[in-house]
């Protein structure tokens, strides 16, 4: 049985590291540390020109302009507006739902992330060179590695969640057209500011996500038993899609929760939903307590039933992409399950990509939060389909069988604009912030002439350092 750690014994953390390179120890139940020692904390403050007194203010009293390093571009909190360093582009933290905003955020995260996959996403050339390709009015890069990290990478997440949202929209529409019903179950935990997010990794399982997943297993999952099977039969539940989501707030800390889209054999009335909600809540409460969590209140489990005209809203609500506000009435089933990249937290709570904006800007409060989140999100499925549901839905519609990695790596094709050899790519593009985005912007604005002018500004020679795209009609065979 998993429980929330309450001891004061320090446990070595395998994720975050201090700026000096040392592993940071973490005390369960307390806010993650930024520095490995008081000496490093003072050294960092001296570098930032901050007081080095030992009386460290709590999170609520922290200096809003405190940052790690000297290259923070912008912030996401009221009162924080540091000036960008000379020669650096200002990060677009107000438009992370745009293509350019996602690329800028990914570049910023790559300076602070501990995840190897995210570090190389969009940077590592997987062949002899990187192509600049123009498809209509939209340009993209070909031949670069992608990480496929739906929880961590703003670029890959948007592509994956868009595909998953579209799939949920398709299957829910077909399901209802066949005379069946849908309902949304939301599962939450009681949580407090000092509770760690935790992890589901073997031998380290614990914290809020450990309790959350262990409670699910015994309430509705693999160890739920015959009573759960009987409850599904009584209410006509054919299957479900479970989606994981997480926010963080200044007052109550981390808030991991599940959205579960229930597929029912017939449409439910509000009375049907209330009857199932009462029975399911009792199971959830018992399972959370057994897993070591605090007893959930009456809002710990709720069930929503859409009006027929609103049923498609479930999709967008489920797959929103971790950085945009959304009212349930404005979303389709696929977007609510999948589009967390289009959400922002409610009230003072923030979605992970909002935290990522602060971490990418170097805010000392957000860097450890992001490290804690990316360590906790490792191995957690963004969407889980119950056994047999996809096979049943495949009889109604064609399903998307691609993996997240395949979706993220898929290229849309188009007309070649330029070919950048791997040596040039790594020495003259990747090492300079914003240049990869500048390439596709130039291709979109003026095609080959604009790209040639751009690389000339960088001091590169067209035809030697950067090559014209090969003609697809040329016969390359011997």
Buried (B, 14 or more C-beta within 10 A) or exposed (E): EBBBBEEEEEBEBEBBBBBEEEEBEBBBBEBBBBBBBEEBBBBBBEEBEBEEEEEEEEEEEEEBBBBBBEBBBBBBBEEBEBEBEEEEEEBBBEEBBEBBBBBBBBBBBBBBBBBEBBBBBBBBBEEEBBBBBBEEEEBBBBBBBBBBBBBBBBBBBBBBBBBBBBBBBBBBBBBBEEEBBBBBBBBBBBBEBEBBBBBBBEEBBBBBBBBBBBBBBBBBBEEBEEEBEEBBEEBBBBBBBBBBBBBBBBEBBBBBBBBBBBBBEEBBEEEBBEBBBEBBBEBBBBBBBBBBBBEBEEEBBBBBBBEEEBBBBBBBBBBBBBBBEBEBEEBBBBBBBBBBBBBBBEEEBBBBBBBBBBBBBBBBBBBBBBBBBBBBBBEBBBBBBBEEBBEBBEEBBEBBEBEBBBBBBEBEEBBBBBBBBBEBBBEBBBEEBBBBBBBBBBBBEBBBEBBBEBBEEBEBEBEEBBBBBEEEEEEEEE
